[in-house]
Amino acid sequence: MTAYATAAELATFTDQDTPDGVDAMLERASEVIDDHTRTAVYAVDGNDLPTDAAIIAAFRDSTCAQVEFWMAGDVEDDILGPVQGVVLSGMQLQYGAGANRITPLELAPRAARILRIAGLYRGDPVTL
């Protein structure tokens, strides 16, 4: 998969140095954006990438916003799921939303806003 943004574009978007492993984060963020825009309708090229400049910018900026969200917190929170419980005596953490429930990675609020403004996203991801 090709990421919707580059490390240089992320640095410009956040006005910060990029973290180690940024290319993998950008690819993962692009997957999150894809998941939340599965039913969006827009013109694509032969590689299924958007062709309209405004749509390209929305995908790029929302991908950067997703990585920015992870940089402010921790990408592992999204990968493992939210903390469901903590036991202090013995320091045990329980992650995830339950063994039988699969949840998509959380879409960053700023990324959602960028996609909504572009008309690419209305709410929760669509289950097909």
SELUMLUM-702349 format. One line per 10 residues: number of its first residue (from 1); their letters; for each residue x, y, z of N, C-alpha, C. Coordinates in steps of 0.1 Angstrom, whole numbers. Example, Ala and Ser with C-alpha at 12.3 -4.5 7.8 and 13.67 -1.06 7.14 Angstrom:
1 = as = 132:-57:78:123:-45:78:132:-33:78  128:-22:71:137:-11:71:129:0:79 $
This chain:
1 = mtayataael = 8:-12:0:0:0:0:9:12:0  4:22:-7:11:35:-7:5:44:3  13:51:11:8:61:21:3:73:13  -7:79:19:-12:92:13:-4:104:16  6:103:24:15:114:28:29:109:30  39:118:28:53:115:30:58:120:43  69:116:47:75:121:59:77:137:58  81:142:47:83:156:45:70:163:46  59:158:41:46:164:42:41:164:56  44:153:64:40:153:78:48:163:86 $
11 = atftdqdtpd = 61:165:83:69:175:90:63:189:88  59:191:75:53:205:72:40:206:79  31:196:79:18:196:85:19:199:100  28:192:107:29:193:121:39:203:126  47:208:117:58:217:121:67:211:132  69:198:130:77:191:140:86:181:132  97:177:139:105:166:133:97:153:133  100:145:123:92:132:123:99:122:132  91:113:138:96:103:147:102:91:139  110:83:146:115:71:140:103:62:136 $
21 = gvdamleras = 105:55:125:94:46:121:82:54:114  85:66:110:74:74:104:68:68:92  75:62:84:70:56:71:59:45:74  62:37:84:52:27:88:40:33:94  42:44:102:31:51:108:22:57:97  28:63:87:21:69:76:13:58:68  19:47:66:11:36:59:0:31:68  2:29:81:-9:25:90:-20:36:90  -16:48:91:-26:59:91:-34:59:78  -27:57:67:-34:56:54:-45:45:54 $
31 = eviddhtrta = -41:33:61:-51:22:62:-63:27:70  -61:34:81:-72:39:89:-81:48:81  -74:57:73:-82:66:64:-90:58:54  -84:48:48:-91:40:39:-103:33:45  -101:28:57:-112:21:64:-124:30:67  -121:43:70:-132:52:73:-138:59:60  -132:57:49:-137:63:36:-141:53:26  -143:40:30:-146:29:20:-157:32:11  -167:39:15:-179:41:7:-179:55:0  -168:63:2:-167:76:-4:-166:74:-19 $
41 = vyavdgndlp = -172:84:-27:-172:83:-41:-163:95:-46  -153:92:-54:-144:102:-60:-137:95:-72  -132:104:-81:-125:99:-93:-111:93:-89  -108:82:-95:-95:76:-92:-87:73:-105  -74:71:-103:-66:67:-115:-65:52:-116  -56:47:-124:-54:32:-126:-50:25:-114  -44:32:-104:-40:26:-91:-50:28:-80  -62:33:-83:-72:35:-74:-69:47:-64  -60:56:-68:-57:68:-60:-65:79:-66  -69:89:-57:-77:100:-61:-70:109:-71 $
51 = tdaaiiaafr = -77:115:-80:-72:123:-90:-74:138:-88  -85:142:-81:-88:156:-79:-79:162:-68  -74:174:-70:-64:180:-61:-69:182:-47  -82:186:-46:-88:188:-33:-89:175:-25  -93:164:-32:-94:151:-26:-80:145:-22  -71:147:-31:-57:143:-27:-52:150:-15  -55:163:-14:-51:171:-2:-58:166:10  -71:163:9:-78:158:21:-72:145:26  -69:135:17:-63:123:21:-49:125:27  -41:134:21:-28:137:26:-29:143:40 $
61 = dstcaqvefw = -37:153:42:-38:160:54:-45:152:65  -55:144:62:-61:135:72:-51:124:76  -43:119:67:-32:110:71:-22:116:81  -18:128:78:-9:136:86:-16:138:100  -28:142:100:-35:144:113:-36:132:121  -38:120:114:-38:107:122:-25:104:128  -14:106:121:-1:104:127:2:115:138  -2:127:136:-1:137:146:-8:133:159  -20:127:158:-27:122:169:-19:112:176  -14:102:169:-5:92:175:7:98:181 $
71 = magdveddil = 13:108:175:25:114:181:22:121:194  10:126:196:6:133:208:3:123:219  -1:111:215:-5:101:225:5:89:223  -1:78:218:7:66:216:0:57:206  6:54:195:0:46:185:-4:32:190  3:27:201:0:15:207:-14:14:213  -19:26:217:-33:27:222:-43:23:212  -41:26:200:-50:23:189:-47:8:184  -35:4:185:-32:-10:180:-38:-20:190  -35:-18:203:-40:-27:213:-54:-25:217 $
81 = gpvqgvvlsg = -59:-14:215:-73:-10:220:-71:-3:233  -82:4:237:-82:12:249:-79:3:261  -73:9:272:-71:1:284:-85:-1:290  -88:-14:293:-101:-18:298:-100:-20:313  -88:-22:319:-87:-24:333:-73:-23:337  -71:-20:350:-58:-19:356:-58:-25:370  -48:-33:373:-47:-39:386:-34:-33:392  -34:-25:402:-22:-19:407:-13:-28:415  -19:-37:422:-11:-47:430:-6:-58:420  6:-56:415:11:-66:405:11:-59:391 $
91 = mqlqygagan = 6:-47:390:7:-39:378:2:-47:365  -10:-50:364:-16:-57:353:-25:-48:345  -23:-47:332:-31:-39:323:-39:-48:314  -51:-45:311:-59:-53:302:-63:-43:291  -59:-47:278:-62:-39:266:-74:-45:258  -79:-37:250:-89:-42:240:-103:-40:244  -112:-43:234:-126:-41:236:-133:-54:239  -126:-65:241:-133:-77:244:-128:-88:233  -128:-100:237:-122:-110:228:-131:-112:216  -144:-110:216:-152:-113:205:-156:-100:197 $
101 = ritplelapr = -150:-89:200:-154:-77:193:-141:-71:186  -143:-69:173:-132:-62:165:-136:-48:163  -127:-39:167:-130:-25:165:-120:-19:156  -124:-9:148:-114:-2:139:-105:7:147  -93:10:142:-85:19:149:-92:33:149  -90:40:160:-97:52:162:-93:63:152  -102:70:146:-99:80:137:-97:93:145  -86:100:143:-83:112:150:-93:122:147  -97:130:157:-107:141:155:-104:150:144  -92:155:143:-88:164:132:-89:157:119 $
111 = aarilriagl = -85:145:118:-85:137:105:-100:136:101  -109:133:111:-123:132:107:-129:145:102  -125:156:108:-129:169:104:-125:172:90  -112:169:87:-107:171:73:-115:163:63  -118:151:66:-125:142:57:-140:147:56  -146:151:67:-160:156:66:-161:168:57  -151:177:59:-151:190:51:-150:187:36  -142:176:33:-140:172:19:-152:164:13  -161:161:22:-173:153:18:-170:138:16  -159:133:23:-155:119:22:-159:110:34 $
121 = yrgdpvtl = -164:116:44:-167:109:57:-178:116:64  -188:107:69:-199:113:76:-200:108:90  -193:98:94:-194:93:108:-185:81:110  -191:71:116:-184:58:118:-181:51:105  -171:42:106:-168:34:94:-180:25:90  -182:23:78:-193:15:73:-189:0:74  -197:-8:79:-195:-23:79:-201:-29:67  -194:-35:58:-199:-41:46:-201:-56:48 $
